[in-house]
Amino acid sequence: MKDKVGQKRKAVDGEVQNLKRKKQALQTDIDSLNASTDELAQKAESSRYISLIVKSNTVGHFIFR
């Protein structure tokens, strides 16, 4: 009985670790997209390109949806 409980615990611990890795990967992607959004917004402001502002807003909207 204890052996089965131990196996279940190991399986759950493995799944928790897997989810933590996935969360970290997603957070890295989010941070990268945020940086891209900020960069596009800065370029748009300095060059007055409306299309870059639209891209920046689109990416930002997609991230925070």
PQR file with spaces between the fields and no chain letter, atoms N, CA, C, O and H, PARSE charges and radii, in Angstrom:
ATOM       1  N    MET     1       0.826   -1.198    0.000 -0.4000 1.5000
ATOM       2  CA   MET     1       0.000    0.000    0.000 -0.0000 2.0000
ATOM       3  C    MET     1       0.868    1.259    0.000  0.5500 1.7000
ATOM       4  O    MET     1       0.606    2.197   -0.752 -0.5500 1.4000
ATOM       5  N    LYS     2       1.891    1.277    0.836 -0.4000 1.5000
ATOM       6  CA   LYS     2       2.774    2.440    0.885 -0.0000 2.0000
ATOM       7  C    LYS     2       3.506    2.620   -0.439  0.5500 1.7000
ATOM       8  O    LYS     2       3.796    3.740   -0.858 -0.5500 1.4000
ATOM       9  H    LYS     2       2.104    0.514    1.447  0.4000 1.0000
ATOM      10  N    ASP     3       3.801    1.485   -1.095 -0.4000 1.5000
ATOM      11  CA   ASP     3       4.505    1.550   -2.371 -0.0000 2.0000
ATOM      12  C    ASP     3       3.661    2.263   -3.432  0.5500 1.7000
ATOM      13  O    ASP     3       4.179    3.066   -4.208 -0.5500 1.4000
ATOM      14  H    ASP     3       3.565    0.575   -0.755  0.4000 1.0000
ATOM      15  N    LYS     4       2.365    1.966   -3.459 -0.4000 1.5000
ATOM      16  CA   LYS     4       1.480    2.616   -4.421 -0.0000 2.0000
ATOM      17  C    LYS     4       1.351    4.105   -4.130  0.5500 1.7000
ATOM      18  O    LYS     4       1.324    4.922   -5.051 -0.5500 1.4000
ATOM      19  H    LYS     4       1.944    1.314   -2.828  0.4000 1.0000
ATOM      20  N    VAL     5       1.272    4.455   -2.864 -0.4000 1.5000
ATOM      21  CA   VAL     5       1.194    5.865   -2.473 -0.0000 2.0000
ATOM      22  C    VAL     5       2.465    6.578   -2.898  0.5500 1.7000
ATOM      23  O    VAL     5       2.414    7.702   -3.398 -0.5500 1.4000
ATOM      24  H    VAL     5       1.293    3.792   -2.116  0.4000 1.0000
ATOM      25  N    GLY     6       3.603    5.931   -2.701 -0.4000 1.5000
ATOM      26  CA   GLY     6       4.883    6.517   -3.107 -0.0000 2.0000
ATOM      27  C    GLY     6       4.969    6.710   -4.609  0.5500 1.7000
ATOM      28  O    GLY     6       5.487    7.724   -5.077 -0.5500 1.4000
ATOM      29  H    GLY     6       3.645    5.018   -2.295  0.4000 1.0000
ATOM      30  N    GLN     7       4.466    5.746   -5.368 -0.4000 1.5000
ATOM      31  CA   GLN     7       4.476    5.857   -6.823 -0.0000 2.0000
ATOM      32  C    GLN     7       3.565    6.992   -7.290  0.5500 1.7000
ATOM      33  O    GLN     7       3.914    7.749   -8.196 -0.5500 1.4000
ATOM      34  H    GLN     7       4.045    4.923   -4.988  0.4000 1.0000
ATOM      35  N    LYS     8       2.411    7.097   -6.669 -0.4000 1.5000
ATOM      36  CA   LYS     8       1.491    8.180   -7.029 -0.0000 2.0000
ATOM      37  C    LYS     8       2.112    9.529   -6.709  0.5500 1.7000
ATOM      38  O    LYS     8       1.992   10.482   -7.479 -0.5500 1.4000
ATOM      39  H    LYS     8       2.128    6.482   -5.933  0.4000 1.0000
ATOM      40  N    ARG     9       2.773    9.596   -5.568 -0.4000 1.5000
ATOM      41  CA   ARG     9       3.410   10.855   -5.168 -0.0000 2.0000
ATOM      42  C    ARG     9       4.509   11.237   -6.158  0.5500 1.7000
ATOM      43  O    ARG     9       4.642   12.403   -6.529 -0.5500 1.4000
ATOM      44  H    ARG     9       2.871    8.822   -4.942  0.4000 1.0000
ATOM      45  N    LYS    10       5.295   10.244   -6.582 -0.4000 1.5000
ATOM      46  CA   LYS    10       6.356   10.519   -7.550 -0.0000 2.0000
ATOM      47  C    LYS    10       5.761   10.992   -8.870  0.5500 1.7000
ATOM      48  O    LYS    10       6.291   11.903   -9.506 -0.5500 1.4000
ATOM      49  H    LYS    10       5.187    9.297   -6.280  0.4000 1.0000
ATOM      50  N    ALA    11       4.652   10.366   -9.281 -0.4000 1.5000
ATOM      51  CA   ALA    11       4.004   10.762  -10.535 -0.0000 2.0000
ATOM      52  C    ALA    11       3.484   12.193  -10.434  0.5500 1.7000
ATOM      53  O    ALA    11       3.640   12.981  -11.367 -0.5500 1.4000
ATOM      54  H    ALA    11       4.222    9.625   -8.764  0.4000 1.0000
ATOM      55  N    VAL    12       2.874   12.523   -9.319 -0.4000 1.5000
ATOM      56  CA   VAL    12       2.359   13.878   -9.121 -0.0000 2.0000
ATOM      57  C    VAL    12       3.505   14.872   -9.062  0.5500 1.7000
ATOM      58  O    VAL    12       3.414   15.952   -9.646 -0.5500 1.4000
ATOM      59  H    VAL    12       2.747   11.883   -8.561  0.4000 1.0000
ATOM      60  N    ASP    13       4.580   14.529   -8.368 -0.4000 1.5000
ATOM      61  CA   ASP    13       5.743   15.422   -8.299 -0.0000 2.0000
ATOM      62  C    ASP    13       6.336   15.652   -9.688  0.5500 1.7000
ATOM      63  O    ASP    13       6.734   16.767  -10.025 -0.5500 1.4000
ATOM      64  H    ASP    13       4.654   13.652   -7.893  0.4000 1.0000
ATOM      65  N    GLY    14       6.390   14.592  -10.486 -0.4000 1.5000
ATOM      66  CA   GLY    14       6.897   14.720  -11.852 -0.0000 2.0000
ATOM      67  C    GLY    14       6.026   15.640  -12.683  0.5500 1.7000
ATOM      68  O    GLY    14       6.533   16.459  -13.450 -0.5500 1.4000
ATOM      69  H    GLY    14       6.067   13.686  -10.212  0.4000 1.0000
ATOM      70  N    GLU    15       4.723   15.510  -12.534 -0.4000 1.5000
ATOM      71  CA   GLU    15       3.801   16.367  -13.271 -0.0000 2.0000
ATOM      72  C    GLU    15       3.922   17.818  -12.820  0.5500 1.7000
ATOM      73  O    GLU    15       3.867   18.732  -13.643 -0.5500 1.4000
ATOM      74  H    GLU    15       4.311   14.845  -11.911  0.4000 1.0000
ATOM      75  N    VAL    16       4.087   18.031  -11.526 -0.4000 1.5000
ATOM      76  CA   VAL    16       4.259   19.393  -11.008 -0.0000 2.0000
ATOM      77  C    VAL    16       5.528   20.018  -11.593  0.5500 1.7000
ATOM      78  O    VAL    16       5.516   21.178  -12.004 -0.5500 1.4000
ATOM      79  H    VAL    16       4.132   17.289  -10.858  0.4000 1.0000
ATOM      80  N    GLN    17       6.604   19.262  -11.630 -0.4000 1.5000
ATOM      81  CA   GLN    17       7.856   19.774  -12.198 -0.0000 2.0000
ATOM      82  C    GLN    17       7.688   20.090  -13.684  0.5500 1.7000
ATOM      83  O    GLN    17       8.199   21.096  -14.176 -0.5500 1.4000
ATOM      84  H    GLN    17       6.614   18.320  -11.296  0.4000 1.0000
ATOM      85  N    ASN    18       6.970   19.222  -14.388 -0.4000 1.5000
ATOM      86  CA   ASN    18       6.710   19.453  -15.807 -0.0000 2.0000
ATOM      87  C    ASN    18       5.915   20.739  -16.004  0.5500 1.7000
ATOM      88  O    ASN    18       6.232   21.536  -16.887 -0.5500 1.4000
ATOM      89  H    ASN    18       6.555   18.405  -13.989  0.4000 1.0000
ATOM      90  N    LEU    19       4.899   20.942  -15.198 -0.4000 1.5000
ATOM      91  CA   LEU    19       4.095   22.167  -15.295 -0.0000 2.0000
ATOM      92  C    LEU    19       4.912   23.408  -14.952  0.5500 1.7000
ATOM      93  O    LEU    19       4.724   24.460  -15.563 -0.5500 1.4000
ATOM      94  H    LEU    19       4.642   20.295  -14.480  0.4000 1.0000
ATOM      95  N    LYS    20       5.803   23.295  -13.994 -0.4000 1.5000
ATOM      96  CA   LYS    20       6.670   24.433  -13.651 -0.0000 2.0000
ATOM      97  C    LYS    20       7.572   24.794  -14.822  0.5500 1.7000
ATOM      98  O    LYS    20       7.787   25.974  -15.099 -0.5500 1.4000
ATOM      99  H    LYS    20       5.955   22.440  -13.498  0.4000 1.0000
ATOM     100  N    ARG    21       8.108   23.775  -15.522 -0.4000 1.5000
ATOM     101  CA   ARG    21       8.957   24.039  -16.693 -0.0000 2.0000
ATOM     102  C    ARG    21       8.143   24.711  -17.796  0.5500 1.7000
ATOM     103  O    ARG    21       8.616   25.650  -18.436 -0.5500 1.4000
ATOM     104  H    ARG    21       7.934   22.816  -15.297  0.4000 1.0000
ATOM     105  N    LYS    22       6.922   24.229  -18.015 -0.4000 1.5000
ATOM     106  CA   LYS    22       6.070   24.834  -19.033 -0.0000 2.0000
ATOM     107  C    LYS    22       5.736   26.279  -18.678  0.5500 1.7000
ATOM     108  O    LYS    22       5.735   27.151  -19.547 -0.5500 1.4000
ATOM     109  H    LYS    22       6.539   23.466  -17.495  0.4000 1.0000
ATOM     110  N    LYS    23       5.454   26.529  -17.403 -0.4000 1.5000
ATOM     111  CA   LYS    23       5.146   27.882  -16.959 -0.0000 2.0000
ATOM     112  C    LYS    23       6.335   28.806  -17.200  0.5500 1.7000
ATOM     113  O    LYS    23       6.165   29.937  -17.656 -0.5500 1.4000
ATOM     114  H    LYS    23       5.456   25.821  -16.697  0.4000 1.0000
ATOM     115  N    GLN    24       7.529   28.325  -16.896 -0.4000 1.5000
ATOM     116  CA   GLN    24       8.730   29.133  -17.096 -0.0000 2.0000
ATOM     117  C    GLN    24       8.937   29.436  -18.580  0.5500 1.7000
ATOM     118  O    GLN    24       9.301   30.555  -18.943 -0.5500 1.4000
ATOM     119  H    GLN    24       7.667   27.406  -16.526  0.4000 1.0000
ATOM     120  N    ALA    25       8.706   28.438  -19.436 -0.4000 1.5000
ATOM     121  CA   ALA    25       8.848   28.654  -20.875 -0.0000 2.0000
ATOM     122  C    ALA    25       7.836   29.677  -21.367  0.5500 1.7000
ATOM     123  O    ALA    25       8.171   30.544  -22.174 -0.5500 1.4000
ATOM     124  H    ALA    25       8.411   27.529  -19.141  0.4000 1.0000
ATOM     125  N    LEU    26       6.608   29.583  -20.892 -0.4000 1.5000
ATOM     126  CA   LEU    26       5.584   30.555  -21.281 -0.0000 2.0000
ATOM     127  C    LEU    26       5.928   31.955  -20.787  0.5500 1.7000
ATOM     128  O    LEU    26       5.725   32.936  -21.502 -0.5500 1.4000
ATOM     129  H    LEU    26       6.336   28.879  -20.237  0.4000 1.0000
ATOM     130  N    GLN    27       6.448   32.047  -19.571 -0.4000 1.5000
ATOM     131  CA   GLN    27       6.824   33.357  -19.030 -0.0000 2.0000
ATOM     132  C    GLN    27       7.945   33.970  -19.858  0.5500 1.7000
ATOM     133  O    GLN    27       7.955   35.179  -20.088 -0.5500 1.4000
ATOM     134  H    GLN    27       6.613   31.249  -18.990  0.4000 1.0000
ATOM     135  N    THR    28       8.882   33.153  -20.305 -0.4000 1.5000
ATOM     136  CA   THR    28       9.968   33.636  -21.159 -0.0000 2.0000
ATOM     137  C    THR    28       9.413   34.172  -22.469  0.5500 1.7000
ATOM     138  O    THR    28       9.833   35.226  -22.948 -0.5500 1.4000
ATOM     139  H    THR    28       8.873   32.171  -20.118  0.4000 1.0000
ATOM     140  N    ASP    29       8.460   33.434  -23.047 -0.4000 1.5000
ATOM     141  CA   ASP    29       7.833   33.892  -24.290 -0.0000 2.0000
ATOM     142  C    ASP    29       7.084   35.204  -24.080  0.5500 1.7000
ATOM     143  O    ASP    29       7.167   36.108  -24.911 -0.5500 1.4000
ATOM     144  H    ASP    29       8.119   32.578  -22.658  0.4000 1.0000
ATOM     145  N    ILE    30       6.361   35.309  -22.984 -0.4000 1.5000
ATOM     146  CA   ILE    30       5.619   36.535  -22.678 -0.0000 2.0000
ATOM     147  C    ILE    30       6.564   37.710  -22.528  0.5500 1.7000
ATOM     148  O    ILE    30       6.310   38.791  -23.060 -0.5500 1.4000
ATOM     149  H    ILE    30       6.294   34.574  -22.309  0.4000 1.0000
ATOM     150  N    ASP    31       7.654   37.502  -21.806 -0.4000 1.5000
ATOM     151  CA   ASP    31       8.626   38.579  -21.622 -0.0000 2.0000
ATOM     152  C    ASP    31       9.218   39.023  -22.958  0.5500 1.7000
ATOM     153  O    ASP    31       9.413   40.214  -23.198 -0.5500 1.4000
ATOM     154  H    ASP    31       7.861   36.624  -21.374  0.4000 1.0000
ATOM     155  N    SER    32       9.499   38.052  -23.818 -0.4000 1.5000
ATOM     156  CA   SER    32      10.048   38.371  -25.132 -0.0000 2.0000
ATOM     157  C    SER    32       9.044   39.159  -25.975  0.5500 1.7000
ATOM     158  O    SER    32       9.413   40.127  -26.640 -0.5500 1.4000
ATOM     159  H    SER    32       9.341   37.084  -23.623  0.4000 1.0000
ATOM     160  N    LEU    33       7.791   38.750  -25.946 -0.4000 1.5000
ATOM     161  CA   LEU    33       6.761   39.466  -26.692 -0.0000 2.0000
ATOM     162  C    LEU    33       6.551   40.874  -26.142  0.5500 1.7000
ATOM     163  O    LEU    33       6.329   41.815  -26.905 -0.5500 1.4000
ATOM     164  H    LEU    33       7.491   37.965  -25.405  0.4000 1.0000
ATOM     165  N    ASN    34       6.619   41.019  -24.833 -0.4000 1.5000
ATOM     166  CA   ASN    34       6.499   42.356  -24.239 -0.0000 2.0000
ATOM     167  C    ASN    34       7.629   43.256  -24.711  0.5500 1.7000
ATOM     168  O    ASN    34       7.409   44.425  -25.028 -0.5500 1.4000
ATOM     169  H    ASN    34       6.800   40.255  -24.214  0.4000 1.0000
ATOM     170  N    ALA    35       8.834   42.711  -24.757 -0.4000 1.5000
ATOM     171  CA   ALA    35       9.988   43.488  -25.214 -0.0000 2.0000
ATOM     172  C    ALA    35       9.800   43.887  -26.680  0.5500 1.7000
ATOM     173  O    ALA    35      10.112   45.013  -27.067 -0.5500 1.4000
ATOM     174  H    ALA    35       9.013   41.762  -24.500  0.4000 1.0000
ATOM     175  N    SER    36       9.289   42.961  -27.487 -0.4000 1.5000
ATOM     176  CA   SER    36       9.042   43.268  -28.899 -0.0000 2.0000
ATOM     177  C    SER    36       7.995   44.358  -29.050  0.5500 1.7000
ATOM     178  O    SER    36       8.128   45.250  -29.888 -0.5500 1.4000
ATOM     179  H    SER    36       9.036   42.046  -27.173  0.4000 1.0000
ATOM     180  N    THR    37       6.967   44.281  -28.243 -0.4000 1.5000
ATOM     181  CA   THR    37       5.907   45.288  -28.278 -0.0000 2.0000
ATOM     182  C    THR    37       6.454   46.663  -27.929  0.5500 1.7000
ATOM     183  O    THR    37       6.149   47.650  -28.599 -0.5500 1.4000
ATOM     184  H    THR    37       6.859   43.556  -27.562  0.4000 1.0000
ATOM     185  N    ASP    38       7.260   46.723  -26.884 -0.4000 1.5000
ATOM     186  CA   ASP    38       7.857   47.995  -26.480 -0.0000 2.0000
ATOM     187  C    ASP    38       8.771   48.545  -27.571  0.5500 1.7000
ATOM     188  O    ASP    38       8.766   49.744  -27.851 -0.5500 1.4000
ATOM     189  H    ASP    38       7.508   45.921  -26.341  0.4000 1.0000
ATOM     190  N    GLU    39       9.555   47.657  -28.183 -0.4000 1.5000
ATOM     191  CA   GLU    39      10.471   48.082  -29.244 -0.0000 2.0000
ATOM     192  C    GLU    39       9.691   48.623  -30.443  0.5500 1.7000
ATOM     193  O    GLU    39      10.050   49.657  -31.007 -0.5500 1.4000
ATOM     194  H    GLU    39       9.559   46.683  -27.955  0.4000 1.0000
ATOM     195  N    LEU    40       8.627   47.924  -30.829 -0.4000 1.5000
ATOM     196  CA   LEU    40       7.811   48.398  -31.947 -0.0000 2.0000
ATOM     197  C    LEU    40       7.176   49.746  -31.636  0.5500 1.7000
ATOM     198  O    LEU    40       7.109   50.618  -32.502 -0.5500 1.4000
ATOM     199  H    LEU    40       8.336   47.084  -30.371  0.4000 1.0000
ATOM     200  N    ALA    41       6.720   49.917  -30.426 -0.4000 1.5000
ATOM     201  CA   ALA    41       6.101   51.191  -30.041 -0.0000 2.0000
ATOM     202  C    ALA    41       7.122   52.324  -30.093  0.5500 1.7000
ATOM     203  O    ALA    41       6.811   53.421  -30.557 -0.5500 1.4000
ATOM     204  H    ALA    41       6.774   49.209  -29.722  0.4000 1.0000
ATOM     205  N    GLN    42       8.331   52.064  -29.621 -0.4000 1.5000
ATOM     206  CA   GLN    42       9.373   53.093  -29.650 -0.0000 2.0000
ATOM     207  C    GLN    42       9.748   53.453  -31.089  0.5500 1.7000
ATOM     208  O    GLN    42       9.911   54.629  -31.417 -0.5500 1.4000
ATOM     209  H    GLN    42       8.584   51.173  -29.244  0.4000 1.0000
ATOM     210  N    LYS    43       9.883   52.437  -31.946 -0.4000 1.5000
ATOM     211  CA   LYS    43      10.205   52.707  -33.352 -0.0000 2.0000
ATOM     212  C    LYS    43       9.084   53.502  -34.015  0.5500 1.7000
ATOM     213  O    LYS    43       9.331   54.417  -34.801 -0.5500 1.4000
ATOM     214  H    LYS    43       9.750   51.482  -31.680  0.4000 1.0000
ATOM     215  N    ALA    44       7.861   53.138  -33.686 -0.4000 1.5000
ATOM     216  CA   ALA    44       6.719   53.835  -34.279 -0.0000 2.0000
ATOM     217  C    ALA    44       6.688   55.291  -33.858  0.5500 1.7000
ATOM     218  O    ALA    44       6.422   56.174  -34.673 -0.5500 1.4000
ATOM     219  H    ALA    44       7.660   52.395  -33.048  0.4000 1.0000
ATOM     220  N    GLU    45       6.958   55.542  -32.594 -0.4000 1.5000
ATOM     221  CA   GLU    45       6.959   56.924  -32.107 -0.0000 2.0000
ATOM     222  C    GLU    45       8.053   57.739  -32.772  0.5500 1.7000
ATOM     223  O    GLU    45       7.829   58.885  -33.161 -0.5500 1.4000
ATOM     224  H    GLU    45       7.174   54.825  -31.932  0.4000 1.0000
ATOM     225  N    SER    46       9.235   57.152  -32.903 -0.4000 1.5000
ATOM     226  CA   SER    46      10.349   57.912  -33.469 -0.0000 2.0000
ATOM     227  C    SER    46      10.214   58.094  -34.972  0.5500 1.7000
ATOM     228  O    SER    46      10.660   59.109  -35.508 -0.5500 1.4000
ATOM     229  H    SER    46       9.417   56.221  -32.587  0.4000 1.0000
ATOM     230  N    SER    47       9.610   57.139  -35.664 -0.4000 1.5000
ATOM     231  CA   SER    47       9.518   57.240  -37.118 -0.0000 2.0000
ATOM     232  C    SER    47       8.125   57.624  -37.601  0.5500 1.7000
ATOM     233  O    SER    47       7.917   57.874  -38.789 -0.5500 1.4000
ATOM     234  H    SER    47       9.247   56.315  -35.229  0.4000 1.0000
ATOM     235  N    ARG    48       7.175   57.670  -36.674 -0.4000 1.5000
ATOM     236  CA   ARG    48       5.797   58.043  -36.971 -0.0000 2.0000
ATOM     237  C    ARG    48       5.124   57.101  -37.982  0.5500 1.7000
ATOM     238  O    ARG    48       4.316   57.522  -38.809 -0.5500 1.4000
ATOM     239  H    ARG    48       7.344   57.467  -35.710  0.4000 1.0000
ATOM     240  N    TYR    49       5.485   55.812  -37.886 -0.4000 1.5000
ATOM     241  CA   TYR    49       4.845   54.814  -38.745 -0.0000 2.0000
ATOM     242  C    TYR    49       3.623   54.253  -38.029  0.5500 1.7000
ATOM     243  O    TYR    49       3.732   53.632  -36.972 -0.5500 1.4000
ATOM     244  H    TYR    49       6.142   55.469  -37.214  0.4000 1.0000
ATOM     245  N    ILE    50       2.477   54.482  -38.616 -0.4000 1.5000
ATOM     246  CA   ILE    50       1.228   54.017  -38.026 -0.0000 2.0000
ATOM     247  C    ILE    50       1.174   52.495  -38.022  0.5500 1.7000
ATOM     248  O    ILE    50       0.641   51.900  -37.086 -0.5500 1.4000
ATOM     249  H    ILE    50       2.389   54.986  -39.475  0.4000 1.0000
ATOM     250  N    SER    51       1.721   51.853  -39.059 -0.4000 1.5000
ATOM     251  CA   SER    51       1.654   50.389  -39.131 -0.0000 2.0000
ATOM     252  C    SER    51       2.400   49.737  -37.968  0.5500 1.7000
ATOM     253  O    SER    51       1.984   48.684  -37.485 -0.5500 1.4000
ATOM     254  H    SER    51       2.154   52.336  -39.820  0.4000 1.0000
ATOM     255  N    LEU    52       3.490   50.344  -37.515 -0.4000 1.5000
ATOM     256  CA   LEU    52       4.225   49.786  -36.381 -0.0000 2.0000
ATOM     257  C    LEU    52       3.428   49.926  -35.088  0.5500 1.7000
ATOM     258  O    LEU    52       3.473   49.047  -34.227 -0.5500 1.4000
ATOM     259  H    LEU    52       3.827   51.200  -37.907  0.4000 1.0000
ATOM     260  N    ILE    53       2.704   51.022  -34.955 -0.4000 1.5000
ATOM     261  CA   ILE    53       1.856   51.200  -33.773 -0.0000 2.0000
ATOM     262  C    ILE    53       0.759   50.138  -33.771  0.5500 1.7000
ATOM     263  O    ILE    53       0.438   49.571  -32.727 -0.5500 1.4000
ATOM     264  H    ILE    53       2.667   51.736  -35.654  0.4000 1.0000
ATOM     265  N    VAL    54       0.195   49.878  -34.926 -0.4000 1.5000
ATOM     266  CA   VAL    54      -0.849   48.852  -35.035 -0.0000 2.0000
ATOM     267  C    VAL    54      -0.275   47.482  -34.668  0.5500 1.7000
ATOM     268  O    VAL    54      -0.908   46.722  -33.934 -0.5500 1.4000
ATOM     269  H    VAL    54       0.455   50.339  -35.775  0.4000 1.0000
ATOM     270  N    LYS    55       0.920   47.161  -35.174 -0.4000 1.5000
ATOM     271  CA   LYS    55       1.561   45.883  -34.837 -0.0000 2.0000
ATOM     272  C    LYS    55       1.820   45.793  -33.340  0.5500 1.7000
ATOM     273  O    LYS    55       1.578   44.754  -32.725 -0.5500 1.4000
ATOM     274  H    LYS    55       1.434   47.778  -35.770  0.4000 1.0000
ATOM     275  N    SER    56       2.302   46.860  -32.766 -0.4000 1.5000
ATOM     276  CA   SER    56       2.587   46.881  -31.338 -0.0000 2.0000
ATOM     277  C    SER    56       1.322   46.632  -30.535  0.5500 1.7000
ATOM     278  O    SER    56       1.320   45.838  -29.594 -0.5500 1.4000
ATOM     279  H    SER    56       2.498   47.703  -33.266  0.4000 1.0000
ATOM     280  N    ASN    57       0.257   47.310  -30.906 -0.4000 1.5000
ATOM     281  CA   ASN    57      -1.007   47.139  -30.197 -0.0000 2.0000
ATOM     282  C    ASN    57      -1.579   45.748  -30.393  0.5500 1.7000
ATOM     283  O    ASN    57      -2.163   45.181  -29.470 -0.5500 1.4000
ATOM     284  H    ASN    57       0.260   47.955  -31.671  0.4000 1.0000
ATOM     285  N    THR    58      -1.417   45.195  -31.580 -0.4000 1.5000
ATOM     286  CA   THR    58      -1.917   43.853  -31.862 -0.0000 2.0000
ATOM     287  C    THR    58      -1.195   42.824  -31.017  0.5500 1.7000
ATOM     288  O    THR    58      -1.831   41.956  -30.420 -0.5500 1.4000
ATOM     289  H    THR    58      -0.942   45.655  -32.330  0.4000 1.0000
ATOM     290  N    VAL    59       0.118   42.908  -30.957 -0.4000 1.5000
ATOM     291  CA   VAL    59       0.896   41.965  -30.152 -0.0000 2.0000
ATOM     292  C    VAL    59       0.542   42.131  -28.680  0.5500 1.7000
ATOM     293  O    VAL    59       0.369   41.139  -27.972 -0.5500 1.4000
ATOM     294  H    VAL    59       0.635   43.614  -31.442  0.4000 1.0000
ATOM     295  N    GLY    60       0.434   43.359  -28.212 -0.4000 1.5000
ATOM     296  CA   GLY    60       0.080   43.608  -26.823 -0.0000 2.0000
ATOM     297  C    GLY    60      -1.297   43.080  -26.479  0.5500 1.7000
ATOM     298  O    GLY    60      -1.511   42.529  -25.399 -0.5500 1.4000
ATOM     299  H    GLY    60       0.574   44.165  -28.787  0.4000 1.0000
ATOM     300  N    HIS    61      -2.220   43.249  -27.394 -0.4000 1.5000
ATOM     301  CA   HIS    61      -3.579   42.756  -27.186 -0.0000 2.0000
ATOM     302  C    HIS    61      -3.579   41.234  -27.129  0.5500 1.7000
ATOM     303  O    HIS    61      -4.293   40.639  -26.321 -0.5500 1.4000
ATOM     304  H    HIS    61      -2.046   43.697  -28.271  0.4000 1.0000
ATOM     305  N    PHE    62      -2.778   40.604  -27.987 -0.4000 1.5000
ATOM     306  CA   PHE    62      -2.704   39.147  -28.021 -0.0000 2.0000
ATOM     307  C    PHE    62      -2.117   38.602  -26.722  0.5500 1.7000
ATOM     308  O    PHE    62      -2.572   37.576  -26.218 -0.5500 1.4000
ATOM     309  H    PHE    62      -2.199   41.088  -28.643  0.4000 1.0000
ATOM     310  N    ILE    63      -1.124   39.273  -26.188 -0.4000 1.5000
ATOM     311  CA   ILE    63      -0.463   38.807  -24.959 -0.0000 2.0000
ATOM     312  C    ILE    63      -1.406   38.870  -23.769  0.5500 1.7000
ATOM     313  O    ILE    63      -1.470   37.930  -22.976 -0.5500 1.4000
ATOM     314  H    ILE    63      -0.754   40.106  -26.598  0.4000 1.0000
ATOM     315  N    PHE    64      -2.134   39.962  -23.638 -0.4000 1.5000
ATOM     316  CA   PHE    64      -2.926   40.188  -22.436 -0.0000 2.0000
ATOM     317  C    PHE    64      -4.372   39.733  -22.556  0.5500 1.7000
ATOM     318  O    PHE    64      -5.207   40.059  -21.712 -0.5500 1.4000
ATOM     319  H    PHE    64      -2.082   40.725  -24.282  0.4000 1.0000
ATOM     320  N    ARG    65      -4.657   38.994  -23.586 -0.4000 1.5000
ATOM     321  CA   ARG    65      -6.008   38.503  -23.805 -0.0000 2.0000
ATOM     322  C    ARG    65      -6.339   37.401  -22.871  0.5500 1.7000
ATOM     323  O    ARG    65      -7.446   36.864  -22.917 -0.5500 1.4000
ATOM     324  H    ARG    65      -3.980   38.728  -24.271  0.4000 1.0000
